[in-house]
Amino acid sequence: MILTETNCKELFQKAYENRYTWNNDFTGYKGKCIFSKNNDIHEGKFVLWKDFKTEIQNIYDQEIVKSISSQLFEVSIHRVKRKFTEIHSKNNFKLIKDSDSGVEIIVSGKCEGDKYRVKDNCINMVYRKIHGVIIEIFVEEFFDTGSGVLSKRYTSQQIDPNTFKPSNLKLEYEDRFINISSKNIWLLNSRFIKYLNKNQEEEIQKFVFEDLVLLG
C-alpha cells in the first residue's frame, strides 16, 4: 500500500486509540510505595487523587517524595482518555520512511516537527517537544491488557532543541502492571529505571507499589 497523508493519519489514529486508558469515572487509588536505590530503601504510603495530585506519607526525604510523586503522575497522566480529534484535529501526518521497525511519521500543523513510529498497531517511537525540551522514547516491548496496550520496556532521553544532542542521561525503563478490578483497571505495580551515573557505573532506581485499592 502506498502511504498517503490520509493513510498515515489513519494508521496513527488506530495505534493512538489502541493505547490503554482509564474510564473517565476513574476515582484515584492508594497503596504502599517502596523506593530503593543500591541499599537505600524507603517505605511509605501514597494516595493518588482523581485529579492526579499525589500524597506521600511516612517518607521524609523530599527528593524521594518528589521522585515517587513524579512516577505516579507520569503514569497516570497517560491513562487519561482523550479523543484523537481533540488532540490531533489541527495536525497533518506525512510518511518519513517505512522499515522493519515500523512506519515513521512526521507531524505538521499545531505540533509541527513531532515524530512517531507505528508498528503492529502500536506507537513504538515518540519524538515530541514538551515544555521546550524534545523527549525521545523508543518502546521495545508492550503489554496487552485486552483493552489496549501499555509500554513495558522502553528508553527515554531528553534532546536539546537547539543542538539536537542528548541533554540528559538515557534512561531504561521496565514497568509491570496489575489488574485490581473487575472493570479491567490496570495500575503500575513496579518500575525499574536503569542508567549510567557520572562514573559510568550502572544504577537502578526501583519503585514498587503494593496493596493497591481504588478510592471511593
N, C-alpha and C positions, 0 to 999 in steps of 0.2 A: 504494500500500500504506500502510495506517495503521501507523505505527511505535509498537509497544507496547514495554514494557520488555524483553520477550523478544526482539523483533525487533532492538532496539538492541544488546543483548548479542551476538547472533549476528552482526550487521553488524560490530561492533567486533572480535570474535574472529576473523572471517575476515580482516580487514585486519591484525590483530596477527600472525596466522600467515603472512601474505604478506610479512613483513619478511625480508630476507636474514640468515641466521645461519650461523655455522660449526658443523661437526660437533663432538661432544663430545670427539673424539680429537685436536682441534687442538693442535699441538705448540709453537706460537710461531714467530717468524721474525726475521730480521736483515737489515740492509742499510745503505745510505748515507743520511744525512739532511742536508738543506741548509735553513738558515733565512736569510731575508733580509727586511729592512725598510729602505725607502729604499735607500741604497747600502751598507748594513751587511750583509755576507754571512758566514755561518759554516757550515763543512762538517765533518762528522764521521761517525761510525758509530754504529749503535744495535743493541740486542738487545731484543726484546720476548719475555719468557719465557712459558711456558704459563700461569703464574698471573697474567699481565698486568703483572708488575713490569718496569720498563724499566732499561736500562743505556745511557748515552750516553757515547761515547768521543771524545776529541780536540776537544771543545768545552769551554772553561774558564769562560765566563760563566755563572754558576749560574742567573741569571734565564732565560737562553735554554735551558739544560739543562732547567729546570723546565717551560718552555713547551712544548718538544718532547715531553717525557715526558707532559705533560698531554694533548696532542693524541692521542698514540698510545694512552694509556689510555682516553680518552673514546671513541674509535672502537672499540676492542677490546671494551670492556665491553658495548657494544650488539650485539656479534656473538654473545654467549652465548645458546645455545638453552635457553630456559626455557618450560615448558608454560604455556599460558594459565590452566589451572586452578591451577597453582602460584602464579601472581601475582594472579589476579583472582577466585578462588573466593569470597572474602568481600566482593565488590563487587557492586553493582547499577548498572544503566545506564538513564538516562532521557533522552528527547529534549528538547533545548532549542529547536532550530529546524532546519528543512530549507531550504537555499537553494542557489543555483547554486555556492556554494563548497564545499558538502557537508553532511552530516548532523552537526550539533553535539550532543554527548552530555555529560551531567554524571554524575559518579560519586557514589554514596552507599555507606556501609559503611566498610570499612577505609581506603580512600583518599578519604574524604569531601572533596568540593569540586574534585577533579581534573576536567579537561575535555579532551575530544578532538573532533576533527572528521574525518570519513571521507568520501572521495570516490573513486570508481573503485577500490575495494578497497585504498586507501592511506590511512594516517593523515597528514593534511596540516596538522594543528594539534595541539599538545600544550600543556597548561597544568597544570603539576604543582608541588606543594610538595615540595621536596627540601632536607633539612638546614636547614629554617627559612626558605628563600627560594623564591619562586614563579619557575619558569622557564617562559617563554612562547616557543614555537617555531612558526613558520609555514614550511611547505615549499612552494616554488614549482615545483620540478622533481624528478622521481625518475629513477633509473637502474634498469632492469630487468635483472637478472643472468641471468634464465632460471630461477633458483632462489629468487626473492624480490626485493624492491625495496630500494634504498638511497636515502637522501636525497642529492640532488646540489646543489641550490641552495636555501638557506633562511636565515631570520633567527632570532636568538636574543637574548633580553633577560631580565634579572632584574627581578622585580617585588617591591616591599616588601609583605609580607603584612599590614601594619597600615594603610598608606595606599593600597595598591593602585596606587601610582605607580612608574614605572621607577626602579630604584636603581643602574643602571649604563648603559654605552653600549650602543646597539643594534648588534649585530654581524651582518654579512652574510657568509655562507659560500658557497664554491663548492668542491666536492670532486670529485676524479677518482679512479677506481679501475682496478686492473689485475688480470687473472686470471693467476695464476702457476702453476697446477697443473691437471692433467687431472681433478682432483677438484672443479673449479669453485670454487677458493678465491680470492675477491676481496679485495684489500688496498688500503689507501689509497695512492695514487700521489702526490697533491698536495692541498693545502688552502690556499686563499687566504681570508684574513679581512679584510674591509674595514670601516672605521669612521671616525667623525669624531673628531679629537683635541680637546683643550680649547680650541684656537684655531679650531675648526670647519673644520679642514683635513682632507681625506681622506688616510688612511694605509692601507697594505695590508701585512699580515704574510703571508709566503709560506713554507709548509712543503712540502718536496719529499722524497719517499722513493724511492730508486732501488736497483737491484741487489738486489732482494728475493729472499730464499731462505728456505724453510721449515727449521726446526730439526729435527734428528733424522732 
